[in-house]
Amino acid sequence: MMLLNMTKSEFLLTMAGFALALGIILLVIGVIILITRVLGGEVKQIAEQTARLAQKGIAEEIAGLVGNASTLVESLNSLVRTAAGVGVFLIVLGLLLMAAAYGLAVQVQI
């Protein structure tokens, strides 16, 4: 019943509040994704081990080992780029929602 009796100003402020909350949540999730996925130690450790494996393959002249190691390195690079892209997308979306919330709040006439 309360929602049906809202004025235009109350509705705009409610929408602005929801947009602001969602924007902050998306911003925080995007930052967390960037920190954990892109800067995570597991990916760096796998890349180091793969580089050592490739060097060993070159030293022992094992072509298949070197080819598989290079494929793994390319896959790791793709994984990092994808995680970074998702994180940046969520951050930009969060900032846009916060800007929309500000725009809605400015339209309220007291």
Contacts in CASP RR format, 6 or more apart in sequence:
PFRMAT RR
TARGET T0000
AUTHOR 0000-0000-0000
METHOD contacts of the structure
MODEL  1
MMLLNMTKSEFLLTMAGFALALGIILLVIGVIILITRVLGGEVKQIAEQT
ARLAQKGIAEEIAGLVGNASTLVESLNSLVRTAAGVGVFLIVLGLLLMAA
AYGLAVQVQI
6 14 0 8 1.000
9 108 0 8 1.000
9 109 0 8 1.000
9 110 0 8 1.000
12 104 0 8 1.000
12 105 0 8 1.000
12 107 0 8 1.000
12 108 0 8 1.000
13 104 0 8 1.000
13 105 0 8 1.000
13 108 0 8 1.000
15 101 0 8 1.000
15 104 0 8 1.000
16 101 0 8 1.000
16 102 0 8 1.000
16 103 0 8 1.000
16 104 0 8 1.000
16 105 0 8 1.000
16 108 0 8 1.000
17 101 0 8 1.000
17 105 0 8 1.000
19 97 0 8 1.000
19 98 0 8 1.000
19 100 0 8 1.000
19 101 0 8 1.000
19 104 0 8 1.000
20 97 0 8 1.000
20 98 0 8 1.000
20 101 0 8 1.000
22 94 0 8 1.000
22 97 0 8 1.000
23 93 0 8 1.000
23 94 0 8 1.000
23 95 0 8 1.000
23 97 0 8 1.000
23 98 0 8 1.000
23 101 0 8 1.000
24 94 0 8 1.000
24 98 0 8 1.000
26 90 0 8 1.000
26 91 0 8 1.000
26 93 0 8 1.000
26 94 0 8 1.000
26 97 0 8 1.000
27 90 0 8 1.000
27 91 0 8 1.000
27 94 0 8 1.000
27 95 0 8 1.000
27 98 0 8 1.000
29 87 0 8 1.000
29 90 0 8 1.000
30 86 0 8 1.000
30 87 0 8 1.000
30 88 0 8 1.000
30 90 0 8 1.000
30 91 0 8 1.000
31 87 0 8 1.000
31 91 0 8 1.000
33 83 0 8 1.000
33 86 0 8 1.000
33 87 0 8 1.000
33 90 0 8 1.000
34 83 0 8 1.000
34 84 0 8 1.000
34 87 0 8 1.000
34 88 0 8 1.000
34 91 0 8 1.000
37 43 0 8 1.000
37 80 0 8 1.000
37 83 0 8 1.000
37 84 0 8 1.000
37 86 0 8 1.000
37 87 0 8 1.000
38 80 0 8 1.000
38 83 0 8 1.000
38 84 0 8 1.000
43 76 0 8 1.000
43 79 0 8 1.000
43 80 0 8 1.000
46 72 0 8 1.000
46 76 0 8 1.000
47 73 0 8 1.000
47 76 0 8 1.000
50 69 0 8 1.000
50 72 0 8 1.000
50 73 0 8 1.000
50 76 0 8 1.000
51 69 0 8 1.000
51 73 0 8 1.000
53 65 0 8 1.000
53 69 0 8 1.000
54 65 0 8 1.000
54 66 0 8 1.000
54 67 0 8 1.000
54 69 0 8 1.000
54 70 0 8 1.000
54 73 0 8 1.000
56 62 0 8 1.000
56 65 0 8 1.000
57 65 0 8 1.000
57 66 0 8 1.000
57 69 0 8 1.000
58 66 0 8 1.000
END
